[in-house]
C-alpha cells in the first residue's frame, strides 16, 4: 500500500476567519494572519471555541493596529473582567478547563 503524504494545515474554519488577509500585499500581514490561523486551529483541535473578542483582537493585530504586547494585555483584561464566564474559550462537553 502506497504511503500518502499529508500537509498539516489549520482547520478550514480557522483559515476562513482570516481569508480577507490571504492576498494582502504586505507579507507581514499575511504572516500574522497565518500565525493566528494556526493558533486558532490548535484551539479547535483541542475542541476549544475562541471568543469573538479574540477574533476581533487578532484582526486588529493582523492589520498592525495593535502589537502582540497589546493583544496580551487586552486578553488578560478581558478574562479578568469575566469574559471567560460568559462561555468563551470553554471545552465542549467538559468542565471548565484553564486555557
Secondary structure by P-SEA (a helix, b strand, c coil): cbbbbbbbbccaaaaaaaccccccccaaaaaaaaaaaaaaaaaaaacccccaaaaaaaaaaaaccccaaaaaaaaaaaaaacccccccccccccccccc
